[in-house]
């Protein structure tokens, strides 16, 4: 029933629930304009300022990141160049060390060979001196023994030094010549 009454009243033009009253429309439009004015004058500039700051911060961050990346690449390039230079220096130093080691080795070898030659020559000289001394001693001993033996065989004393020396020298010379012929 109420529905029917509402429909009848709507037909008569008194009350339309879909259309607001005129004073409500005026107050609503006025309130909308105040809110629009406040938002337009106060909030929109603040929002735009905040957005501009954010944009600047983002663009500045991107720019700083690009600069930092460029700086990092430059540092990396410089580091690579320094590393390569250090490697070249190390290789050069290793090569110099090898050359010095070879030179030192050659010098030590020469010194060792010279020392060995000197020792061999000294040994040969010593051997020759010992041989000469032994030969002289043996010659004297053989001379004495020969004289004693000859004195016993002949039956007379051969005490005269000059005579004894001549006989021994002649005997030894004959002995050496017979040994030389036998060796040939």
RAPE-V9368 format. One record per pair of residues at least 4 apart in sequence whose ideal C-beta (glycine too) atoms are under 8 Angstrom apart, sorted by the first residue. I is the first residue (numbers start at 1). GAP is how many residues later the second one is. Records with the same first field share a line. If there is no record, write none. Layout:
# RAPE-V9368
I->GAP + GAP
This chain:
# RAPE-V9368
1->4
2->4
3->4
4->4
5->4
6->4 + 9 + 11
7->4
8->4
9->5 + 6
10->4 + 5 + 6 + 7
20->4 + 5 + 8
21->4
22->4
23->4
24->4
25->4
26->4
27->4
28->4
29->4
30->4
31->4
32->4
33->4
34->4
35->4
36->4
37->4
38->4 + 5
39->4 + 5
40->4
41->4
42->4
43->4
44->4
45->4
46->4
47->4
48->4
49->4
50->4
51->4
52->4
53->4
54->4
55->4
56->4
57->4
58->4
59->4
60->4
61->4
62->4
63->4
64->4
65->4
66->4
67->4
68->4
69->4
70->4
71->4
72->4
73->4
74->4
75->4
76->4
77->4
78->4
79->4
80->4
81->4
82->4
83->4
84->4
85->4
86->4
87->4
88->4
89->4
90->4
91->4
92->4
93->4
94->4
95->4
96->4
97->4
98->4
99->4
100->4
101->4
102->4
103->4
104->4
105->4
106->4
107->4
108->4
109->4
110->4
111->4
112->4
113->4
114->4
115->4
116->4
117->4
118->4
119->4
120->4
121->4
122->4
123->4
124->4
125->4
126->4
127->4
128->4
129->4
130->4
131->4
132->4
133->4
134->4
135->4
136->4
137->4
138->4
139->4 + 29 + 33
140->4
141->4
142->4 + 26 + 30
143->4 + 21 + 22 + 25 + 29
144->4
145->4
146->4 + 21 + 22 + 25
147->4 + 11 + 17 + 20 + 21
148->4
149->4
150->4 + 8 + 17
151->4 + 5 + 6 + 7
154->4
158->5 + 6 + 9
159->5
160->4
161->4
162->4
163->4
164->4
165->4
166->4
167->4
168->4
169->4
170->4
171->4
172->4
173->4
174->4
175->4
176->4
177->4
178->4
179->4
180->4
